[in-house]
Amino acid sequence: MELHDVWFVLIAVLWIGYFFLEGFDFGVGVLTKLLARDRTEKRVLINTIGPVWDGNEVWLLTAGGATFAAFPEWYATLFSGFYLPLLVILVCLILRGVAFEYRAKRPEENWQRNWETAIFWCSLIPAFLWGVAFGNITRGVKIDARLEYVGGLGDLLNPYALLGGLVTLSLFTFHGAVFVGLKTVGDIRERARTTALRVGLVTAVLALVFLGWTQADQGDGTSLVALVVAVAALLGALVAARAGREGWAFALSGLTIVAAVSMLFLTLFPNVMPSTLNEQWSLTVTNASSSPYTLKIMTWLAAIATPLVLLYQGWTYWVFRKRIGTQHIADAAH
């Protein structure tokens, strides 16, 4: 396997890790409006992800940095062609982080309610737009002979990509509901399970249509295996959630994300951004990659740094593993 193939796989792993981890805290952010009945319950939901949300975003930074270094042509075409949606995602992530930190800085109800609204929308919008972006990457976009995107914003809002956005939004919300059930106690835990079942059924329908469409259009034997695993894991997560087995439900909802994103990358390879104008103009792992020397240095650095990051983040989750409920929320929010 050539180094550019290795880095395609590594970047896929980074995106899978990002969607697995950031997926549930996007979902929790959406659920602050759909599940919580009062301000105390919103604080419970926010506190379930408070210690880990910033660490989850490291996977996005690493994926972006790895793409820039390993596949500069891919990075340049992607970020120039998808400039507006990626800018919206970036602004949402910034506001979302500020909202987590500033929400409790003042006791006024309007102040806290406005930041809670920001958390909701700045979780919902990226969860949707990431699906739109990856739908377009998988389907292909208008790339010319100079390897530059020549389409417009309207070209990105096609039915396949919009369906992909609905899939990621619903799947992340389901993943978040299962996580809330895993991390809370009392009435909010029971309502999280009910919400997970309702959202999960919608997710199953949307995901089956989207993944089936992807398989029919671009799939092969390996992508079909990933599709079967994704669907089976999602159904298993629903069964586990119904039985109150939150640990199994979370593991299986996470496996659904892993298998679904893996399927997209399997259908993409050896392209990194297919051209809908001419197959010869597609960006591939070969024509979009850095020099072998650059990839070699990156490989050594990744081999040293990656285990350390994984150990630290795993330790963080272990430290904050206990369940919480409204009884753990102090009266004085300020």
Steps between C-alpha positions, in 0.01 A plus 500: 500500500636841402531776758228708333265202541600471866420867557165468327418228753633706790296803399193277473570376854529858627163595347343183638635583847374857470148401400487229768601740778373837382187327373364429846579845636332658196207277587501609862504864386191438285330322789533803729187627321329167428554308823564739790189634672662776707828680554627245751456216254675705233790535739503124548520444125773759455696354790499154341722634221663792684828319579543343154354715222821698440709182486259360242565797273871419495414222254365759256812716529719196448298382200520845341872532570573151368305574181692826451837328543434167328265610219545875438307492170205335674514755782520795261215387276281394793539817703467734204201320347321443831605835645158628612368182671837438666506861619152455651620184676807682633295792632256257666782309668649823632166627633423161647826493693444854625145407604622208712748726680293819534153365569547492878705820528191708583183402691246685281244271337520670159878469496490127569208435267675674210815291544290183528334594169846546350600152620191351334540666160879474496465126558217444252646696207845331491340158551298563184769672295761231557266252336444737208876547458583130507207422275651731240851364549374146445268580209748729326498868412585719202880491477667621182827407328693732735371293797294794620135508609293694245150444637290726718327475836184370331691201363580392854132502600404196295252233623769242579707741711194641679392146586851442635456804721173366639669165567788650698265731692265219600781250563693741721183588691431129555862446606467793742174370647661163566797677660268701726332176607844358577615803701191600700269368770135546583220629282727661244661161436160344425400782267834475323427135427155586360649778288773268374240249381297763314800667338660164429205380294517813284876458471465139389274596210714794388827307533370200309392721208824701498738205535298297252518788252877522553544125450290494184685796352863434596527194720680168476534190717695664782265797525207259508651332806532840668137578412378174654704563816364856530137393463540201733675713763228767484226244544697342784537841665122546486442160660757570772354844570152353531634242749670771705851376418652842443859378483423260215278757332778761504759254371269394217396854407870583486561193283227629268693824453829313451351267237305772317796739471725209405259417219527854363878485496495151345283623215725805461840326472726546302339840441497767768264731307344360182425736211151486354625679186765249397636197685851593386473825697425330832730555795656169601736379770774523238456839337390678820770373737816654637847371421605157634755668727231719661274199552787305654572772757129528579475126552777500762346796682156339498642173635643687800221748573184296434536248789563786745186686388291184522627420849428851625152515355419151627613604847273807483195286423592262781528779757158644404324166455238529777131573443348832605149626567312809613596423862864563407430853375573771755231764556734792435578474130698825512 
